[in-house]
Amino acid sequence: MKKFLVPLCLLLVTMAYSQDDLLKSLDSTQVQDSYSTATFKALQLVTLQSTKMPAKKEFYFVVSHRFGSVKDGFDSFFGLDNATTKLGGIYGVTDWLSVSLSRHTLNKMYETGLKYRLMRQNDNFPVDIVGYSVADINTFLEKDQYPGLEFKNRVTTVQQVLISRKISQKLSLELVPSFVHKNLYNPDIENDNQFSVGGGGRYKITKRLSVNLEYMNNFNKPNFYENPLSVGLDIETGGHVFQLIFTNSQSMSESGYLTNASGDWGKGDFFFGFNLYRVF
């Protein structure tokens, strides 16, 4: 009997020390947070930015179109005769910072932006938070029309906070407070500072298809403009995401979309278009 008791005691002591060492090891190991992924598949919800960020050293080439209003029917071939175009690029400087530059045919607008991640949704934090800062430069303005025109008068700035949450594998929601400052404006019809709050969501229909919706309420817009309301369809095809869009704003710049939506959905006055992202 003693033959078995001695080895058994030694085994129990060894196991106790081993367990103690294992617990110490676990206590000293930092457990990494589990971040949510694929909250949005495209960098834009529809026209608004989403909280998706390019990875470090990723480059996105962007092509966007907004055709004219469909309300004129065959006279403008349902808006196809009055298309506007946006061409641009987005580069991931780091995993939390990207820079962008684009050119819009509407108002011959140049737009540059910074997008930066502040917080990520994980087991300990409920939402993603991303900042977005934009400067629009309107080169359509002429000194003949505005004799005292300076470069600063061409610039409009936008500051946004993008707050999103992935509710489930199919549903993601986003809240977007926005502040727009215009250096050149008509005080009789609008304010130099405009504030809006809204957002939208994405609902995944299939593995490669989702429907998106967004709406922004501008609290001090001119009465003859509408609040922007847009519906989109995301289609994932290999190395790019293709977005089909129906919206009441033809502008694709952030400031134009938020402050100059001219279409009235109730009167069939809306615009068709698309966004195409190709990643390299």
C-alpha positions in Angstrom: 0.0 0.0 0.0 2.9 2.4 0.9 4.2 1.8 -2.6 1.1 3.5 -4.1 0.6 6.2 -1.4 4.0 7.9 -1.8 3.8 8.3 -5.6 0.2 9.5 -5.2 1.1 12.2 -2.7 4.0 13.4 -5.0 1.6 13.6 -7.9 -1.0 15.6 -6.0 1.7 18.1 -4.8 3.0 18.5 -8.3 -0.5 19.1 -9.7 -1.2 21.7 -7.0 2.0 23.6 -7.8 1.3 23.3 -11.6 -2.2 24.7 -11.1 -0.9 27.6 -9.0 1.6 28.4 -11.8 -1.1 28.3 -14.4 -3.4 30.6 -12.5 -0.5 33.1 -12.0 0.2 32.9 -15.8 -3.4 33.6 -16.6 -3.5 36.5 -14.2 -0.5 38.1 -15.8 -1.8 37.7 -19.4 -3.6 40.6 -20.9 -6.8 39.4 -22.6 -7.4 41.3 -25.8 -10.8 42.9 -26.5 -12.9 41.3 -29.2 -13.8 44.1 -31.7 -16.9 44.0 -33.8 -16.2 43.6 -37.5 -18.1 44.3 -40.8 -20.5 46.8 -39.2 -20.6 48.4 -42.7 -19.1 47.0 -45.9 -18.8 50.3 -47.7 -17.1 53.5 -46.6 -20.4 55.3 -47.1 -23.8 54.4 -45.7 -25.5 56.0 -48.8 -24.1 59.5 -49.1 -23.1 59.9 -45.5 -19.8 58.4 -44.3 -20.0 55.1 -42.4 -17.7 54.1 -39.5 -15.8 51.7 -41.8 -12.1 52.7 -42.1 -9.6 51.7 -44.7 -6.8 49.4 -43.4 -3.3 50.8 -43.2 -1.8 51.4 -46.7 -5.1 50.5 -48.4 -6.0 52.8 -51.3 -9.6 53.2 -52.5 -10.5 54.7 -55.9 -14.0 56.2 -55.8 -16.3 56.9 -58.8 -19.8 58.3 -58.0 -22.6 59.6 -60.3 -25.8 61.4 -59.5 -28.1 61.8 -62.5 -30.7 64.6 -62.8 -34.2 64.4 -61.3 -36.4 61.7 -62.6 -39.5 64.0 -62.5 -38.9 65.3 -66.0 -39.3 61.9 -67.5 -38.3 61.4 -71.1 -37.4 65.1 -71.6 -34.2 64.5 -69.7 -34.3 60.7 -70.2 -35.2 60.4 -66.5 -32.2 62.5 -65.4 -29.5 60.7 -67.4 -28.9 63.9 -69.5 -28.0 65.9 -66.4 -25.4 63.7 -64.7 -22.8 64.9 -62.2 -19.7 63.0 -61.4 -17.3 62.6 -58.4 -13.8 61.1 -58.8 -11.5 60.6 -55.8 -9.1 58.6 -53.7 -8.9 57.5 -50.1 -5.7 56.3 -48.4 -5.3 54.6 -45.1 -2.4 56.3 -43.4 -2.9 54.0 -40.3 -5.6 51.6 -39.2 -7.2 54.6 -37.4 -6.6 57.5 -39.8 -7.4 58.0 -43.5 -7.1 61.0 -45.9 -9.2 61.7 -49.0 -9.3 64.0 -52.0 -12.0 64.2 -54.6 -13.3 66.4 -57.5 -17.0 67.0 -58.1 -18.3 68.4 -61.4 -21.2 70.1 -59.5 -19.9 73.6 -58.7 -16.4 72.4 -59.7 -15.9 71.4 -56.1 -12.7 70.0 -54.6 -13.2 68.1 -51.3 -10.5 67.0 -48.9 -11.1 65.1 -45.7 -9.7 63.4 -42.7 -11.4 60.3 -41.1 -10.2 59.1 -37.7 -11.3 56.4 -35.4 -11.8 57.4 -31.7 -13.4 54.3 -30.2 -14.2 50.7 -31.3 -17.2 48.6 -30.4 -16.1 45.6 -28.3 -17.1 43.6 -25.3 -16.5 46.6 -23.0 -17.7 49.5 -25.2 -21.1 49.5 -27.0 -20.3 51.6 -30.1 -17.8 52.6 -32.8 -17.0 56.4 -32.8 -15.3 58.0 -35.8 -14.6 61.6 -36.5 -14.9 63.1 -40.0 -13.5 66.6 -41.0 -14.1 68.0 -44.4 -13.1 71.1 -46.4 -15.0 71.9 -49.6 -13.5 74.3 -52.1 -15.9 75.8 -54.6 -14.0 76.8 -57.8 -17.2 77.6 -59.7 -17.4 81.1 -58.1 -16.1 83.9 -60.3 -14.7 87.3 -59.3 -17.0 89.0 -61.9 -19.9 87.9 -59.8 -18.2 88.4 -56.4 -15.7 91.3 -56.9 -14.3 91.0 -53.4 -13.9 87.2 -53.6 -11.0 85.7 -51.6 -9.9 82.1 -51.4 -11.4 81.7 -47.9 -14.8 82.6 -49.4 -14.6 79.5 -51.5 -14.2 77.2 -48.5 -17.0 75.4 -46.6 -16.1 73.1 -43.6 -18.0 70.2 -42.1 -17.4 68.5 -38.8 -19.1 65.1 -38.1 -19.1 62.5 -35.4 -20.2 59.0 -36.6 -21.5 56.8 -33.9 -22.5 53.2 -35.0 -23.5 50.0 -33.4 -23.6 46.5 -34.9 -26.9 45.2 -33.5 -26.7 41.8 -35.1 -25.1 40.0 -38.0 -27.8 41.6 -40.3 -28.5 45.0 -38.7 -26.2 48.0 -38.1 -27.3 51.5 -37.1 -25.5 54.9 -37.2 -26.1 58.3 -35.6 -24.5 61.4 -37.2 -24.5 64.9 -35.7 -23.1 67.4 -38.2 -21.9 71.0 -38.2 -21.5 73.0 -41.4 -19.8 76.4 -41.6 -20.0 78.4 -44.8 -17.7 81.3 -45.4 -19.8 82.6 -48.3 -23.6 82.6 -47.9 -26.6 84.8 -48.5 -27.9 85.9 -45.1 -31.3 86.6 -46.5 -31.9 83.0 -47.2 -29.5 80.9 -45.0 -27.2 80.8 -42.0 -23.4 80.6 -42.1 -23.6 77.9 -39.4 -26.0 74.9 -39.9 -26.5 72.0 -37.5 -28.1 68.7 -38.4 -28.6 65.3 -36.7 -29.7 62.1 -38.3 -28.2 58.8 -39.4 -29.4 55.6 -40.8 -28.8 51.9 -41.0 -27.9 48.8 -43.0 -29.8 45.6 -43.2 -28.1 42.6 -44.7 -30.4 40.7 -47.1 -28.0 38.1 -48.4 -24.2 37.4 -48.1 -23.4 40.0 -50.7 -26.5 42.3 -50.7 -27.8 44.8 -48.2 -30.3 47.7 -48.2 -29.3 51.0 -46.6 -31.3 54.0 -45.4 -30.3 57.5 -44.2 -32.0 60.7 -43.1 -30.7 64.0 -41.8 -32.7 66.7 -40.1 -31.2 70.2 -40.7 -32.4 72.5 -37.9 -31.8 75.8 -39.6 -32.0 75.2 -43.4 -33.7 77.5 -45.8 -37.4 76.8 -46.3 -37.1 75.9 -50.0 -34.6 73.1 -49.3 -35.5 69.6 -48.0 -34.0 67.4 -45.4 -31.9 64.8 -47.2 -33.4 61.3 -47.4 -31.7 58.5 -49.3 -32.1 54.8 -49.9 -29.2 52.6 -51.2 -28.4 49.0 -52.1 -25.0 47.6 -51.4 -23.7 44.9 -53.8 -20.4 43.2 -53.0 -18.6 41.9 -56.1 -15.1 40.7 -55.6 -12.7 43.5 -55.0 -15.2 46.3 -54.8 -18.6 47.4 -53.4 -21.2 48.9 -55.8 -23.9 51.0 -54.3 -27.1 51.9 -56.2 -28.7 55.1 -54.8 -32.0 56.9 -54.8 -31.8 60.3 -53.0 -33.5 63.8 -52.9 -30.0 65.5 -53.1 -28.0 65.6 -56.3 -24.9 66.9 -54.5 -22.2 64.4 -53.5 -20.1 66.8 -51.4 -20.8 66.6 -47.7 -21.8 70.2 -47.3 -24.0 70.2 -50.4 -25.8 67.0 -49.4 -26.5 68.3 -45.9 -27.7 71.8 -46.7 -28.9 71.9 -50.4 -31.2 68.9 -50.9 -33.7 70.2 -53.5 -35.8 67.1 -54.3 -39.2 66.4 -52.9 -39.9 62.6 -52.6 -43.7 63.3 -52.3 -43.7 64.9 -55.8 -41.5 62.2 -57.4 -38.6 64.6 -57.4 -35.5 62.5 -56.6 -32.2 61.5 -58.2 -30.8 58.1 -59.1 -27.0 57.4 -58.9 -24.3 55.1 -57.7 -21.0 54.8 -55.8 -18.3 52.5 -56.8 -15.3 51.7 -54.6 -12.3 49.8 -55.9 -9.7 48.9 -53.3 -6.0 48.4 -54.0 
